[in-house]
Amino acid sequence: MSEKLRVDWRASCSLVGTVVKWLSVAMAFPLALAAYYGDGVTTFIASMVIAVAIGWGLEQLDDDPDLGAREGFLMVALTWLAVSLVGAVPYVIAGEGTVAQPVNAIFESMSGFTTTGATVMGSIGFERHSRALMMWRQQTQWLGGMGIVVLAVAILPELSVGGAQLMDAEAPGPGIQKLTPRIAETARALWKAYLGITAVEMALLYGLHLAGLAPDMTLYQSVAHGFTTMATGGFSPAARSIEAFSAAVQWLIIPFMVAAGTNFALFWHALNGEVEVFGEDTEFRFYVGVLATFSALVTVLLFAGGTAEQTAVGPIGGEVEKALRHAIFQVVSLVTTTGYASMDFNTWGTPAQYVLFVMLFVGGSAGSTGGAVKIVRWLVVLKSIKRELFTTVHPEAVRPVRLGGRALDEQAVRGIYAFTLLYLVIFFVAALVVYVDAARTGMDLIALDAMSAVAATLGNVGPGFGIVGPMNSYLPFPSTTKLFMVFLMWIGRLEILPVLVLLTPTYWRS
Amino acid sequence: MRVIIVGAGEVGSSIAASLADLHEVVVVDTDSERVDALTYSLDVLAIQGDGTSLSTLRQAGVEQADMIIASTDDDETNLVACGTAKTVDDPFTIARVKNVDYLETWQHAEDQRAFGVDFMVCTNLLAAQDIVRVIGLPAARDVDPFAGGIVQMAEFEVSEESPIADLTVRDADRFDSLTFAAILRDDDVTIPRGETRIAAGDKVIVIGSPESVQGFAREVAPTETPSQNEDLVIIGGSEIGYHTARLLEERGLHPRLIERDAERARELAEQLPNTVVMESDATDAEFLAREHVGEADAVVATLENDEKNLLVSILAKQLGARRTVAVVETTEYVSLFETVGVDVGINPREVTAEEITRFTRELHTENVALIENDRAEVLEIEVDGESVLVGRPIREAVADMPEGFVLGAITRDGEFVVPRGDTVVEPGDHVVAFVERGALTDVSAKL
């Protein structure tokens, strides 16, 4: 049997080991915080030792790993799984609250790295969890945002060959844009842009605090929210998410969420002096158009009949600024798959909630940190439908689907159809699985909640509606459902195909 | 001036014919039959040999040559011939190419000396430009821009239904900035006077501002006024077809292009965002009917083969297309095409020869258009202080010019100046004039 295998899994696992080993370095930051706050130093030292041990152990499988195309898929998929498992270790060791339980820890860790932002923490707050552990939770999102593998390609020389393939398997959206001849340099450029914008956001948030416009936005909070905005993650150390902060903070976060959902290659071009790329990029224009249109729609709905009786926020019906702010914030947050909430949208009228439900499927731009289907795929699907309508009347017409000035390859168009359809099929099947599993354990779950929970985890959005609403958590689900959602988040982050291909026999044989 | 022409095909021969009167012409060709034919038909020196070889060029007298015109059917041969000539001496080199990429490379080089070529003409592009000009003015048989487009020369055929048939020139001339340059009737060229009567079947040559030419076109053929919504169909995705579509797109038009080959159709569709490319055989009558090709304002046939172009043009005409333009590769077929019902036949080689001839004229000649197989020319000339036209009213100056000379338009600092009897031409002005062939030598000397 093993002779038939055509995939060098040892090489893949060995490189996964290298990445896991380096993950221990990332734990230095929460360790430093733990030392500063005098709480939980041993948790992170132990976690680092475990990470290094596991990483080193995996590395022993192959001392000179050689990655081919197939090994690349395996390595990328396993990296995310391994990193999420090792990332769960601090939660378990710390033993604080509900996330200490292993299944919950894995869920929280996977939700972090995949920038989903769905939580199983029973109560969020520093009374229950140490600041260091909370920061680890925020930090996993930031690491996962631009991509663990992109980061690995940027810093690990052994990944320079075949790096494009690895990044392609991981990066959101169809295809990868090489910005520089060397892939490692492209990876570094993307990470630099990511790092730079994150730093700017942190500085501005803290600046608001210093200016007296955001009393609760302390330095710790600024760093935490910088980490989770730019990753389109959505974890917040505040139990009430961004509702806990002033209107100024909410307004400030909106443009950064928009930036996080933008193709980072555009920032790279802009930094090279080509600012006009934003206006010229078809996807970016469509993205901004979608955000503006749906924000306007929700604003009108909220202004006309929004209620907010159960929340700390005052009523929004008839209040222009509030209707505008919450509508834009929520639409941007869900389209970019950030998953922050400026208020509990579970309290909104049904029409507004349904608009938000549709937003769960839109997604950010290709090459951004956002999840879900991605705006560029919808654009291509819409354009192909328009093409079909035209060719029905003119059967001989030859019409390439154009994106900007470029005509798309028909194979790429087919790939986009396939992905979009597959995404929707998986969504429906998974919703059924979640619904049935809940019924099996006697959990009271309505269909819309099940669907929104699946859409939110598969699309790496985070909050959904009803029991998984922005102020609630995924804690009530049975463990089996939680593990199934871990799987959904995993395949959602890698855009399904790189993981599904591993499940086919042809992948493993000739 | 000593001119070496490499390639004695249609383009080379045509250029040689128009230069032979005024210059020493040496023609080089590899084909001995062509060389023999030229030796007896034209007063030129014809040499058999390869124009890319140094020894052949030496034999042709490249050291004494002022100009090399490489006009074979092969792009690379032409480029190499120019490059080779430059290694010996510094003659002015002109290369004819089909591939637009070479033209782009040449235009891109800052000193425009890429490949050792001083002037480059692109056959396919010129033909497409000609087609677009003709479509832009549907009633015209021929249109040429002068002075960077400020002045236009156009040739119209007067049909029986035309409102100007049977009018005198004085009655027909209702446009300020338009000059009636000539009337071609059968084989005669008439220089019109006020009382000259325009008959049906005449071809009228006018020179003026584009707006007045457009206005005159409306006068001559009111039903054929072009607009942005013009329904244009191009049949055949050849290079000429592609460039025609591209140039029409540049004018804000949305043509349709029919190409049979699936791969080529896809390629064209990718390159032409504002053109509807259709993959079909243009002789499929059912397809043509379904796509309403018969209702098109103009159908352009740009297939690779003359017979097919004729066939689709006539088919389109029969279906009701208002106007047909066909690319005709064989020079002799042009008049035949126009006889059997194709409205305009465009011969890429003729267009190329015209363009090259422009560069071989006297140094200050800026532009030239050949009328009716060389029976006359429309010239653009930048006048200097020594010209007989300068410094006195046109009425007096023109009296000194030979018969067969008509001053059509003047531009000064890029502005159109209406030529009247008392207008005074200044040095540096550009004049656009119609000149009969017989008067050419005399006119050149006086200007």
Contacts between the chains, C-beta under 8 A, distances in Angstrom:
chain1	res1	chain2	res2	distance
A	394	B	276	7.1
A	394	B	278	6.7
A	394	B	291	6.8
A	396	B	258	7.8
A	396	B	278	4.1
A	396	B	279	5.3
A	396	B	280	4.2
A	396	B	287	6.4
A	396	B	291	7.4
A	397	B	276	5.7
A	397	B	277	6.9
A	397	B	278	5.2
A	397	B	279	7.8
A	398	B	259	8.0
A	398	B	262	7.9
A	398	B	265	4.5
A	398	B	266	5.7
A	398	B	268	7.6
A	398	B	269	4.3
A	398	B	277	4.5
A	398	B	278	6.6
A	398	B	279	5.0
A	399	B	269	6.2
A	399	B	276	7.7
A	399	B	277	7.6
A	400	B	266	6.9
A	400	B	269	5.2
A	400	B	270	5.0
A	402	B	273	6.2
A	405	B	273	7.0
A	407	B	269	7.2
A	407	B	270	3.7
